[in-house]
Structures are given as structure tokens and as C-alpha cells.
Amino acid sequence: MFNQRKTEFVIRNSKENYLSLKILHIAPQNFAGMPYDFVKMHRRSGHESSLITLYKNTLNFPEDICLGMDLPGGKRAKAWRDSKAESSGDKVLKYAEPKNFAENIYFKLRDLKNSGLINKSIETHSLYNYDIYHFDGGMDLFRDMRFAKELKRRNKKIVCCYFGSDLRTRGIFKEMDEMSDLNLTVEFDHLKLHKNISYIYFPFDTDQFKIIKKRNKKLKIIHSPTNRKFKGTDKILKVINEIDKIRNIEFILLENTDREKVLKIKTECDLAIDQVGGELGGSGYGKNSVENLSMGIPTFTEFTEEYLIFLERNPFIHSTIDTLKENILKLTDNEELREDISVKGREWVESFHSFSAVSGKLQEYYGKFNIAADGK
């Protein structure tokens, strides 16, 4: 497993002085706040870092430099995105490319429409003056990768980092993959999809939360899916209905809810369910679960056997849809067990997801792949 020693994220030059880096993150959206968490981690470690996004996120996560482009909406756009998700169970890495003539024309017109706004932002924010560029999700500002191509002409370092279903559903952009100096993922199953990718725990600001002792007469169980099919929500609801008949619980289902409201409600909850019985690939946990553990909320989620072995000492309650009911009953009936898992969960997050732990691992990758060798 990774060395989780507390360490400052620094690069040293030959004179052993700290060398501050300029690191730019590029992402379609600040999805779940994760791209911005990397930026916060860099800044806290003494580096200059920014995040530029194409579309405003819809759940009130922080924005940095947001271009505010129009994200296609309506039934047709939703159906198109859903069709991408339906293919996410494939175990073969795909290339992100237009599926037909109409899609090809659409992307060309989109680049043409947005080129003025993007180029103005590049100039206004001096986006060519960074040392390292993280393309979060492996996606460029332009569909034809012209920004990344210009970076390579300027001998800049490119890192592609994949956060969620993008690698499963959309696949990789071939040209971007060929330009990338380092590929990272926070998803375990991506290691089998991509032959040249390295795992890193995503950074999390553990100072934001603390364990709060609950005094609920009814045990509160929260489930906050971003996608019902991914999270197995419909199956989970059936299990909850069975438990509700025999135990004094309150089930809270939150969908498309403002982040601040979600966090407030979480502080009042005793247990959480992340994803169990999902149909569209992926398993394990994300930022939602790490928030839970930071608050001391025991969390049920499903893992593959390999993933469980990989996540050494993890505090999650591994559950399939067949064992979820039994596992929930065990914790509803045992306050001492809930408190023990609560403490272990908080400790695990600090050991593996804290800014110091993740930045230490990222520093190792920067050195191994010669990312910061040229400095400025």
C-alpha cells in the first residue's frame, strides 16, 4: 500500500530550496467539487493553482474560473447522455470519438461557437504560463484538443486524471492520451481498463468536518444518489421498505439537492448507503462516502473482491443487495458497533484522503514521471 506518512507537497531543486509550481486544472465541470479539492490541496502546499471549467456546476460547489458555457439540456440531450451511460458496463477501453456524421458536425460547430470565449479566457488568465496542466476527465477546452497541442509545442507537462464514469462511458481521447505525460485515476476499476494509468486517492479536506454524537430516537439513514442506476437506488428502496416494517428508522433520500443542504442533513444522520446493486458498472465509493466517514457516519457500499483487498483497512460495510438488510439491522441494533466504525472511518480518511497524504503520493508520481523536472 501507499506510504501514508505526513509530508509537505514540495519539489526541491538542486540547492534544496523549495520550488513553488504553477498548476492548472481543466475540467468540464467542478463535478462533486473534486477538481477544486485538488486545487485547494496544491494551494495549501504552497503552490499556485487554478481551476478552469466550461460549465457551471449545478449543486453549488465552488467555482474558480468558469466560462459559463451553455450545457445542452432538454429531453434529447438527456437521452444522448443516458445512451453513453448505458454502455458503461463494457470492460474494454473505448476511444471518445463522434459516433456519426451529425455528432462530428455538432462538435466542430461547438468549438467554432466557443472559440472566442475560450481564447479570451486564455489571454485574460494567462493560461499558457503554468508549469503543469491537469486535464481532469482527460478533456480539453476544445474538442479538437488544440489547447493541449499548443501546450506540447511549448514543452509543458500534461497530466490526465479520471474521476468517475468518464473512462467507462465516454472512453479516452486518443490524441490527448498520446500527449499525456502521466495518467491518474481515483477509480479502482480503471486500472484494468487503461494499460498506462496510476491510482491515487482523491484529496479531501478533513478539517471541514468532525464527528458529531447523535441523539436520534429514530435512526436516520441517508442515501443521496447522483444517478439511480449507478447507485442501485430502486433496489435499495425495496430493502429499506422491508426494514421500516420491523425497525424504528427514518430513511432520507436526497436527489439533485443543494450541497449545503445535503451537508446539513448529513450531520443529523446515523448511517449512510452509497451504492449497492448498481447496474451500470463501477463499485466502491466516492466523495459522498468520504464526507460520511469524516462525519463519523458508517457507510454501506458494494465492492468487488479485488477492490476490497486493494483498500487495506477500509472501514466501509461491504454489502451486496442480498446482504444489505442484514448488515443494516446489525448496526441499527448495536450502538457500540456504530461508534467503533465511526471512529475507524474518520481515522481511515485522515490516513488515505487527507491533503498531506495525497499530495505526498502525487509528489512521488511527479518525480517518477519527470513531471516537474524542467521547473519553470
Stockholm file with secondary structure:
# STOCKHOLM 1.0

chainA/1-376         MFNQRKTEFVIRNSKENYLSLKILHIAPQNFAGMPYDFVKMHRRSGHESSLITLYKNTLNFPEDICLGMDLPGGKRAKAWRDSKAESSGDKVLKYAEPKNFAENIYFKLRDLKNSGLINKSIETHSLYNYDIYHFDGGMDLFRDMRFAKELKRRNKKIVCCYFGSDLRTRGIFKEMDEMSDLNLTVEFDHLKLHKNISYIYFPFDTDQFKIIKKRNKKLKIIHSPTNRKFKGTDKILKVINEIDKIRNIEFILLENTDREKVLKIKTECDLAIDQVGGELGGSGYGKNSVENLSMGIPTFTEFTEEYLIFLERNPFIHSTIDTLKENILKLTDNEELREDISVKGREWVESFHSFSAVSGKLQEYYGKFNIAADGK
#=GR chainA/1-376 SS CCCCCCCCCCEECTTSCEECCEEEEEESSCGGGHHHHHHHHHHHTTCEEEEEESSCCSSCCCCSEECCCCCCCHHHHHHHHHHHHHTTTCCSCCBCCCSSHHHHHHHHHHHHHHHHHHHHHHHHTTTTSCSEEEEETSCCSSTTCHHHHHHHHTTCEEEEEECSTHHHHTCBCHHHHHHCSEEEESCTTHHHHCTTCEECCCCBCGGGCCCCCCCCSSEEEEECCSCHHHHTHHHHHHHHHHHHTTSCEEEEECCSCCHHHHHHHHTTCSEEECCSSCSSSCCSCCHHHHHHHHTTCCEEECCCHHHHHHSTTCCCEECCTTTHHHHHHHHHTCHHHHHHHHHHHHHHHHHHTBHHHHHHHHHHHHHHTTSSTTCC
#=GC SS_cons         CCCCCCCCCCEECTTSCEECCEEEEEESSCGGGHHHHHHHHHHHTTCEEEEEESSCCSSCCCCSEECCCCCCCHHHHHHHHHHHHHTTTCCSCCBCCCSSHHHHHHHHHHHHHHHHHHHHHHHHTTTTSCSEEEEETSCCSSTTCHHHHHHHHTTCEEEEEECSTHHHHTCBCHHHHHHCSEEEESCTTHHHHCTTCEECCCCBCGGGCCCCCCCCSSEEEEECCSCHHHHTHHHHHHHHHHHHTTSCEEEEECCSCCHHHHHHHHTTCSEEECCSSCSSSCCSCCHHHHHHHHTTCCEEECCCHHHHHHSTTCCCEECCTTTHHHHHHHHHTCHHHHHHHHHHHHHHHHHHTBHHHHHHHHHHHHHHTTSSTTCC
//
